[in-house]
Amino acid sequence: MDIKKTITIGARTANPLTVKRLGYGTMRLPGEEVWGEPENRDEALKILKATSEKGIQFLDTADYYGKDVTNRLISEALYPYNKDLVICTKVGANRGADKSWGIYDKPENLRASIDNNLKTLKIEQIPLVHFRVMPGTYTLLEESLNAMFEMQKEGKILNVGLSNVNPEELNIAIAMGNVASVENAFGYEQRTSFSAFGQEVRGMQEVMDICVKNSIPMIPFFSLQTSLPKGANKIAIIAEKYNATPAQINLAWLLHYNELILPIPGTSKLAHFNENIKALDISLSEEDMEFLG
């Protein structure tokens, strides 16, 4: 099966962005627990420079990675940026000095976070911002989204997307304005529920179905997490067939699943980065996809 090599984010908006269908997620660059400087700072910078050298056109970051660590590394490694580079950041969360994850979704919080991202990334407008819905929030979704769309009108944000949303939340957002993309957990073994940071995420397949119905790109996070059932490791069988790694087949499965998926595998190892980008060259057959299910 041939796969489409590019994807357009915000196709139904006034500011569509077309990029190659494999990006890079920076979450694994900071230290342990996504906090502090990288364990190997030189390698982190080499990976970011390699994204440019290998033609990666989409980087996913957040100012609460580190805190501010990935944004600073991106600007150090790649500024001034290639004109075709799309940097996507997330707002709605923050980090405490104890490495805790907090809610930061009031309009004034979102504005402060956007201004901080603009400063640390050294840009005047952010191409794509995902509002991350945090569990336990007391802020109405509509209030947060209104703030996002307002900053879009002001020119601080080019395109608005969402992250970590359930089906109901996504439908509310679609009714309010143009949703350029969705960043949710989704992968070969992550189509029903997924646990992360003490949160159980449900409705993943339903969110994907809404994205397909509305032609909204899905940018899956944790796309390489596998927990495959013992004795039924179909990914390993296909990996052996193509002389590939399980990670490469996981990514190839995403790329073949539908044309609206933009994987952003993250790693802190340059060797793994180089392995991951080769997934674009793996052409799974219809029989492979039926076998994987």
N, C-alpha and C positions, 0 to 999 in steps of 0.2 A: 504494500500500500504506500503510495506517495503521500507525504505530509506537506501541508502548507508551511512555508518557511517564515512567513511574516504574520503579524497580527496587528489590527488597528484598535487602539484603545480610544474610547469616546467616539466611536464611529457615528453616533447619532447626535453628537454635540457640534458646536461651531468650531471646535479646536481638536480635530482628530490627530492621534499620534500613531504612526506606523513604525513598528520595531521588529527585529528578528525574534523568533519564538522561543528563545532561551535567554533568560536574564540571570542575574546574580543577586542573591540575598546576603546582606552583610551581617546578619545577626550573630553569626559564629565568629566574627573577627575579634570582638572584645574578649576580656578575660573570663574566668569562670563565673557562671551565673549571669552572663551577659553584662559584666561589670568591669570597669577599669580598662587599662591598656592591654593590648594583645600579649599573649604569652611570647609570641615571636613577631615583633613589630616589623622587622624587615620583610618577613614573608607576607605579612598582611598587606604591605605596600606593593609587593611584587604581584600579589593576586589582583589587586585593583588595577595596576598598570597592565596586567595581562588581559583584563576584561576589554580594554581599549585595543590592545594588539590583536586579540582574537575576534574583534568585531561585535562584542556584546554591546547592545544598545539600551539596556534597561537595568538600572540598579535600584534595589529596594533597601531603604534605610529607615531610621527613626531617631529623633534626638534623645530618646530614652534608652538607646543602646549605648551603654557605656558608663556613664551618661555623656552624651555628645561625642563619644569616641569615634563611631563610624562616620559621622558627618565630617569630623576633622580629618580623618584618614582619607576620605574620598576627595576632599578639597586639596589635601597635600599631594596626593598621588596623581590627580587628574585635572586640576584647575590650571589653565583655562580649559573648559570642557569642549569635547567634540560637539559640533552643532547638532548631530543626530542622536546625542545621548539624552535619554529620558531618566531623570532621577525622581523616584517615587518615595515619599516619606509618609509616616503615620503620626497621627495626633489622637489625643483622647486618654493617654496614659502618662505616668511619670514614674520616677524612681526615688525612693527614699535613701538616706545615707546608709541605712542598714541593708541595702540592696532589695528592699521590698518593692512590689509593684503596686502603684496607686492609681486612683481615678483622677483624671484631669480633663473633664469634658464640659465644664461650664463655658459659656461664650468667651469670657475674659481669659480662661485657661487656654482655650484653643487659639485665641489671637496671640497670646504670649508665646505659645509653642510654635506657631507659624513664623512669627518674627524671629525666634531663636533659630529655626531651621534656615531661614533666609540668610541670617548672619553667618552661621557656621558653615553652610554650604557655599557661601559667597555668590549668591544669585539674587536677582531682583524679582523673580517669579518662579514658583515651584510648578513643574509641568503636571504632576499628579500627586494629590494628597488623599490618603485613605483615612477616614474617620473610623477609629477602632472603638467598637462598642465593648465596654468593660462590664463584667458581671458585678451586680450590687450597686449600680449607679442610681442616684436619686434625680438625675437630670433627665428631663423628657428628651427623647430622641429628636423630636421636632425642633426643640430649642437649640440643640447642638447642630443639627443640620442647617437650620436657618443661618447660624453663624458662619458655617462653612460656605454656603452659597453667597452670603454677603461678602466674604473675603474674596470669593471668585469674581464678583462684580467689581470689587476694588482693584483687581489685577494682581493680587498676591498669589492666587492659585489659578492655574489654567484649567485643570480638570479635577472634579471631585469624585471620589470613590468611597467604598466602605470596606471595613474589615471586621471579621469575627461576628457576622450578623446571622440571625435566624431568618426563616422565611417571612415571618410577619414583619420584622424590621426592614427587610429588603423591599417588601411591597410598599411600606410606608414611604421609604426614601424615593422609590420610583415615582410615586404619586406626587412628590414634592418638587422634583427637578430631574435633570439629566444625570444619571449615575454612569460614570465612565467605566468603572471596573469594580470587581469584588475580590478581596483577598481573604480567603477562608482556608481552613484545613480541608484538603481533598487529595486523595491518592489511591493507589491500588487497594490497600487495606484500610482506607479511611473514607468510606462512603456512607456510613450510617452514624457513627459517633466517634468522638476523639477526646482524649483527656490531656490537658496541658495546664500547667501553672495552677493546679488545684481546681480546674474548671472542666466540667463535662460539656462538650460542644455537641449538639444534636441538630438534626435537620439538614445534614450536609448535602445529601442527594437532592433534597427538595430545593435548596438554594441553587444548586447547579441547574436544575430544571427551569427555575425562574430566569436564571442567566441566559440559558439557551432560548427560552421563549422571547426574551427581550434583546437578544444579540449583545449581551454584556460579557466582556471577557472575564474569565476566572483566573486569578493569580494564586495558585495554591501554596500555602506555607507548610513547612514540615513535609514536603513532598517525598522525601527519601526515607521517612520513618516506616518501617515494615512490620514487625510482629506477625510474620507469616505463620499459619498453622503448621505444627509439626507433622511431617509425613505427607504434606500436600504443597510443597514449595514449588509451585508452577513457575514462578519467576526464575528460580535457579535452573530449571529445565530449559527455558527459553534462552537464558544467559549462556548456557553451554552450547546451545545450537548456534548462536551468533558469536561465540568466543568473546563475550562481553561480561561486564560485571553486573551483579544484581541491581546496583544503583543506576547503571545505564539503561537497563531494561525497565526499571520503574519509571524513569524519565521518558523513555520511548513510548511506554504505555500511555502516559499522560498526553504526549504529543499526538498520538493516534486516537485517543478517546473521542475528542472532537476538536474542531479548529478554533475554539474560543479559549483554549487553555494556554497560559503563558507560565511555564515552570520557572522558578527562581531558586534552584538549589544553592545552598550555602555551605561553605567549608572554610576552614582555616589552613588547609593544606594545598599548596600549589599543585601537587601531583593529582589530588582528587578533583580540583578544578579542571585540569586538563582532561581528566577522564570524563567528567560530566558533560563537557561541551561536545564530546564525540557522540552523544546520544542523538543529536540531530542527524547523524549519518546512518542511523539504524532504521531500516524500513521493515517494520513488522508486517506480516501477511494477514489477510483476513482470517486465515486458519489460526494464526498465532493469537490474535485478539479473541477469537471464539474460545480457544483453549484457556486463555488467561481468565476470561469471563468478566 
